[in-house]
Amino acid sequence: MAEKKKNSLISHGIAAQNRKARFDYTIKDTTEAGLVLKGPEVKSLRHGRATLTEAWAGEREGELFLFNCYIPEYQGGVLSRFEPRAPRKLLLKSKEIVRLLSAVARQGVTLVPLDIHFNERGLAKVTLGVGEGRNKADKRHAIADRDWARDKQRLMRDKG
């Protein structure tokens, strides 16, 4: 039997991930938010071509938006064009918006997008983290902890 070709489309799972966010910030709390997208943006996301490394979430006119998230134009056809780094509205309940904005104002934390994924129903969601910035010493400590955990796993594996 011939093997099935693995399709590059992402139907369920992570479309884009900000791996640097957990290193640069101490994530205190996470929230899942919906994302308002146009058709070609969704198609481009399903190909896993988005970038979240420089993205951040913030308030504009009482609503939360995702700023500086790069979703490249869809190359599959001539559909409606869109701006790759346009602000995209986040869908949250009003109580959640108030809670997040008050945390940002009161504690001096940042809303960091951790990943964009598709849920079971195929809807695009953003995982937002309420993060506090780390200084160099904290980052060095995180690197040391990560290296020790890796070495510990290696030692346990070799011991049997």
Order of alpha helices (4+ residues) and beta strands (2+ residues): beta-alpha-beta-alpha-beta-beta-beta-alpha-beta-beta-alpha
